[in-house]
Amino acid sequence: MKPRRIGVAYDATLTDRAGMADAHEDIVGTVDAVAAALRSRGYDAFRLPVARLAEVRRTVRASGAEVVFNLVEELEGSSLAEAAVARELERSGAGVTGCPAGAIGLCLDKERTNALLSSRGLPVPRGRVFHEAGPAGGLEYPLIVKCLREDASLGLGDASIVRDEASLRDRVAWVRDTFGQPAIVEEFLEGREFNVAIAGPRPVALPVSEIDFSTMPAGKPRFVSYEAKWQPESVEFRSTVPVCPADLPPATAERLRRLATRAARLAGCRDAARVDIRTDAAGRPHILEVNPNPDLSPDAGFARAARVHGWSYEDLIERLTLWAWKRRTRAGDPVASRALRG
């Protein structure tokens, strides 16, 4: 027997942060798409708005949700709350989809994640954290300046790619002043960019996707900025075309899949994650980021890779739900145990 009531959790405050309006609109659309996919499979799926961290457990229990499909990416304007919400959901007694709180918290801090991966022999770009504007300190230009603790490409634009000290100082100061956090500055790799979707309770890699920058106007940096990810009317969005499966020799694709799988497992991810990889001028791959709980909208890269793998969107959403339900059973919930025995 399967679970019946599935709550699709999301940030009910949808607080406007700098540059996040488009992302918020996308999140609401994803909530409804996930609920529709579950209803098409016979589940009683409903919106489960989360407004305050202190009320998460009570909200879940009052809803009667047996599984919470976790789409909460922030709360009350703070992306740091994503891990805290996941932890409260895990304590609610319901099954919870997606990565655990520990993995979410780790991956949100790019410095800690890079240090972990590097310590285990996985390649990451050379870089360091800047708490204040300053010189490159041995890093080689061009550099990319990113927020230390944000995801969804927040804060990434053309000005994030810097080629001299003055531009570096300006961008680090902008990150600090706009987002109230340090910047992580890395050597910008001017090769190809790949995404590898990772799925399952013990993560395995789906087909590799590549970002095709061939139509990017001359002079614009070839990378996935905030505009490229969230603003369909922008030239950046139209010029970052995902291709899945990537046009790669089988041995190269398998190497990327193994690299991504190892990174996701080291970070503690499960169910759904995405590993972003970029090559240097010599074609050597480096891990840019490990993204727990990536965008699960029907037209996003994760769902696209799942379709190439042979799963429909409804298949993917149901699998995520049932993986969470089975974890609840293994944790010793007698109701879920009886249900799964049928």
Rosetta blueprint (number, residue, H / E / L):
1 M L
2 K L
3 P L
4 R L
5 R E
6 I E
7 G E
8 V E
9 A E
10 Y E
11 D E
12 A L
13 T L
14 L L
15 T L
16 D L
17 R L
18 A L
19 G L
20 M L
21 A H
22 D H
23 A H
24 H H
25 E H
26 D H
27 I H
28 V H
29 G H
30 T H
31 V H
32 D H
33 A H
34 V H
35 A H
36 A H
37 A H
38 L H
39 R H
40 S H
41 R L
42 G L
43 Y L
44 D E
45 A E
46 F E
47 R E
48 L E
49 P E
50 V E
51 A L
52 R L
53 L H
54 A H
55 E H
56 V H
57 R H
58 R H
59 T H
60 V H
61 R H
62 A H
63 S H
64 G L
65 A L
66 E L
67 V E
68 V E
69 F E
70 N E
71 L L
72 V L
73 E L
74 E L
75 L E
76 E L
77 G L
78 S E
79 S L
80 L L
81 A H
82 E H
83 A H
84 A H
85 V H
86 A H
87 R H
88 E H
89 L H
90 E H
91 R L
92 S L
93 G L
94 A L
95 G E
96 V E
97 T L
98 G L
99 C L
100 P L
101 A H
102 G H
103 A H
104 I H
105 G H
106 L H
107 C H
108 L H
109 D L
110 K H
111 E H
112 R H
113 T H
114 N H
115 A H
116 L H
117 L H
118 S H
119 S H
120 R L
121 G L
122 L L
123 P L
124 V L
125 P L
126 R L
127 G E
128 R E
129 V E
130 F E
131 H L
132 E L
133 A L
134 G L
135 P L
136 A L
137 G L
138 G L
139 L L
140 E L
141 Y L
142 P L
143 L E
144 I E
145 V E
146 K E
147 C E
148 L L
149 R L
150 E L
151 D L
152 A L
153 S L
154 L L
155 G L
156 L L
157 G L
158 D H
159 A H
160 S H
161 I E
162 V E
163 R L
164 D L
165 E H
166 A H
167 S H
168 L H
169 R H
170 D H
171 R H
172 V H
173 A H
174 W H
175 V H
176 R H
177 D H
178 T H
179 F H
180 G L
181 Q L
182 P L
183 A E
184 I E
185 V E
186 E E
187 E E
188 F L
189 L L
190 E L
191 G L
192 R L
193 E E
194 F E
195 N E
196 V E
197 A E
198 I E
199 A E
200 G E
201 P L
202 R L
203 P L
204 V E
205 A E
206 L E
207 P E
208 V E
209 S E
210 E E
211 I E
212 D E
213 F L
214 S L
215 T L
216 M L
217 P L
218 A L
219 G L
220 K L
221 P L
222 R L
223 F L
224 V L
225 S L
226 Y H
227 E H
228 A H
229 K H
230 W H
231 Q L
232 P L
233 E L
234 S L
235 V H
236 E H
237 F H
238 R H
239 S L
240 T L
241 V E
242 P E
243 V E
244 C L
245 P L
246 A L
247 D L
248 L L
249 P L
250 P H
251 A H
252 T H
253 A H
254 E H
255 R H
256 L H
257 R H
258 R H
259 L H
260 A H
261 T H
262 R H
263 A H
264 A H
265 R H
266 L H
267 A L
268 G L
269 C L
270 R L
271 D E
272 A E
273 A E
274 R E
275 V E
276 D E
277 I E
278 R E
279 T E
280 D L
281 A L
282 A L
283 G L
284 R L
285 P E
286 H E
287 I E
288 L E
289 E E
290 V E
291 N E
292 P E
293 N L
294 P L
295 D L
296 L L
297 S L
298 P L
299 D L
300 A L
301 G H
302 F H
303 A H
304 R H
305 A H
306 A H
307 R H
308 V H
309 H H
310 G L
311 W L
312 S L
313 Y H
314 E H
315 D H
316 L H
317 I H
318 E H
319 R H
320 L H
321 T H
322 L H
323 W H
324 A H
325 W H
326 K H
327 R H
328 R H
329 T H
330 R H
331 A L
332 G L
333 D L
334 P H
335 V H
336 A H
337 S H
338 R H
339 A H
340 L H
341 R H
342 G L
